[in-house]
Amino acid sequence: VSSTSKNVTFRNKVPKIFENSKQKKEVIIIGDSIIKDLKGYDISKNHNVKIRSHSNATTDDFRDHTKPYLRRKPDVVIIQTSTNDLTENVSTIKKTKKLVN
């Protein structure tokens, strides 16, 4: 499956959680503005994929942004982060680990 956003092409393989799945899965992709032009229906026609873009959000911001989505208990959550941290002198690896835990 591929989805084209401006001049960037996103290609993905179907995650193992979807293999042989007869039930429609709820998938939320949360990220900064780099994912804003992705369309959930382009990523999967068989599962409910929602894209949630938060412009200018840093890794610290995503700690707050993810909470409402996680309360819904989706089957899969994909978080794209750290892009906006690159201009700051911060350890994005440490911050991302805190976000996941």
ABEGO torsion letter per residue (X at the ends): XBBBBEABBBBBBBBAAABGBABBBBBBBBBBAAAAABBAAAABAABBBBBBBBBGBBAAAAAAAAAAAAAAGBABBBBBBGAAAAABBBBAAAAAAAAAX
